[in-house]
């Protein structure tokens, strides 16, 4: 059909136009936040409900979600599995915009957040696949403005998160040339081997596991907490999605460089390091960063087990970690804003003035550790069982990391008690308290009834396991 | 004479002199502390890279690379200049006296060691479809760019080092792939990267000036 609007074009145009408009209105936060959240939610619902395979009429115009958009060698298309990722990203964006509004995250978040969602969407939809990391590098460049958030001062977090994806993108482009050369001489395995190593090195720079994790704690310290959580959830989920696309599209990649073993080792090391360092931080922001790093390592481990039941577990973990990260970030953001510091020795009295923020902080930490009665418990338990079947030593390392995150959460919670040491602190606003309460309740509910997530996970597994180029 | 004609004539001077100048400019970026010298070196490096690229690409496309690099240089100049001028307003004559960095000697030594490493390995590195001159230029730019990233932690010099790494990569990639759209995308990405680096330069520079009265910069 020639008179229909392709889905990718409509999605990117709406996100881009709204981002541009909201940049002009960014200081009117009461308008910008609901508008950004409303558009993201509308697009998420539209992508979820509308069919990909056939055009539909919207406001008198034909729209075909599954129709590709081509420009010379590039094309953008929403495949079934891309649809799931886009619904997830836009849903997270909608929730995060509302959270950011109530937790004082800076008014530039709304336009730049929509811009980031658009670039992540491009990375998910783009063909040829080897060019998709370019969109992630552009997203990292855009995120500089979000992390810095107009503040003069330290730039380490913004710089570090920009550096690695920018250095990683050229490796994918070079790998693309080798992949194109391989069919010209089918008997020579060299192009595949070189391309495999370039892709693995590129993914290490994009995924940023330990020891190249340095951007995560720096961003956690510098950026507004909810913004940092949004960057981790969106960026890491899109990168993991791309990794899965590469592994399915280029089956030789898994064998050429034993990518599963690499992911397992990197994941275990990342989780162990993140957990141990989470136990010894003196700032809530850095604690959130290292707790998030631990959790990210656990997801990488699940991706490394993709040959067995690792993939469903990884999807499950990605969903539950989103809730845990947002809960923790909400608690940190409220405490940091009201007490004007997130140092553990300066937040005494937070529990009496900001009770729901303190509960969100502790419950978010427990959830990232995978404690019972949290959303992460069931998925983490499933992973530990799966991992123990392969090698029990890895399970022990993950448990040591979880212990570190738990100790960090207990230390953070304990620091919130006692008498206020400084100026009087305003009580937490009712809206913010309701949001924190809602996140905590949903987390506990998912901890008690993990089967609530069975259907969304099952809906994603099949297309993700079989997705093509 | 149009800009294109001028660049076409200039590109005949490419080859070894252009590679040597680009390499020397990369070393200058890593070693010197003064922002004017570093920025001048970046401008020279971008021009020389464009002249080298003119041997692998149509001259018009190579010129595009020079224009993108020029835009980045202008953005960085405006950022650094704004900080320099507003930072020196009201300072005494003694306070405005140029300061020498004591670590320049160390960085010079590091570049010399990198040179030794380069000389010992460059012939054993096999890059596809590039001449030995291009191979050496690519290796040297990438090596010094990474060295600069390791040695500098402030956005101005670290940003120029990152652009140096990407400049070395562009020599390799544009020798392998000659697609107009990809060249345009890469150049647009370079300009965006320059904008982000300039923003970080201003953000960090203003911090020192605002020590007395903290505040926000205009977004």
Interface residues (C-beta under 8 A of the other chain):
Chain A: X26 X71 X72 X73 X74 X108 X131 X134 X137 X138 X141 X142 X144 X145 X148 X150 X151 X152 X153 X154 X155 X156 X158 X159 X162 X163 X166 X167 X170 X173 X174 X176 X177 X181
Chain B: X128 X149 X153 X155 X158 X162 X165 X166 X169 X172 X173 X176 X177 X179 X180 X181 X182 X185 X189 X192 X193 X195 X196 X199 X200 X202 X203 X204 X206 X207 X210 X214 X215 X216 X217 X218 X219
